[in-house]
Amino acid sequence: TCATPSAGDSVVEGVGDTGGEPPAHTAAVSYPAGTRVRHTEWGEGTVMSEEGDRITVMFESMGYRTLSLAAITGKGLLSAAPPPAAS
C-alpha cells in the first residue's frame, strides 16, 4: 500500500534507489529531477529522478516510466517541455 507523504518527504527521494549506481550518462545533466519534458508519443511529464544511465519520468498520460538516456538521446524521443501557461 502507499503511504501518505509527510511534510518533510520529497517526491523524488528514494525513487529507483538500488544502492549501486550505474555510471552516469553524459545526457544526465540535461534531465535533473523536476525538469519538465515532452515525449514524442507520451506527451508531457516531469523527471522524478536520474539513476546514472536512466531517468524516471512521471507522464501525465502514462504514469511512471523509466527511460534509458542512451535510447532517448539517440532517437530524439525526449525534449524540454514548454513552461506552463500563465493563468
N, C-alpha and C positions, 0 to 999 in steps of 0.2 A: 504494500500500500504506500501511497505517497503521503509524506508529512507536510503540513503547512509550514512554509519557511518562517523563521523567527526574524526579528527586526535586524539582526546583525548578519543574516545569511546573504550570500550573493548568488545570483542565478548561475554564474559560471564556475563557482567553486566546486571542485570535485568532479566535474563533467569529464568523463574519459580518463580519470586518474587511474593509471595502471602501475604506477611506481617506476618502471623502467621507461625512460623516454627515448623514442627513436630520434635519429639525427634530424635537426631542423632543415626543412626545405627552404631554398632561397626565397620563395614566394611567401613564406610565413609572415614576414614583416608587412606585407600588403593586406593581411587579414587579421588584425588583432581583435580580441574579444570586444564586442559592442559595435563592430563595423556593419553598416547596412549594405547588403549585396543584392544582386539580381541574377538569378539563374536563367538560362535560355528557355527552359521548359517549366520550372517550378515557381518562377516569379520571385518576389521579394522575400528577403529573410534577414536574420541577424546572426552574425558569427557569435557563438556562445563560448567556444574555446579553440585553442590551437594545440595540437599534440605532435609537434615535430614535423612529420611529413603529411599530416592531415588536419582538417578543421571540422568542427561540428557546427552546423548551421540550423537554426530553427526557422523553417519556411512557413509562411502564413498559410499556404495551401497544402503542404505535405507533411508538416511536423518536423521532427529532428532528422537530419541526415548527416552522416559522416562522409566527408569527401576527401579524396586523395588530391593533394596540392599538385602533384605531377600531372594528373588527369585534367584537372580544371584549367591549369595554365596551358597545357599542351593543346587542348581543344577549344580554348577560349569560352568555356562554359559559364564563367562567373565574372561579373563586373560590379563596380561600385554602383549602388542604387542612388537615385536622386534623393535629395533631402525631402522630408515630408512637407506637404503643402501647408502654408501658414493659414490659420483659421481666424 
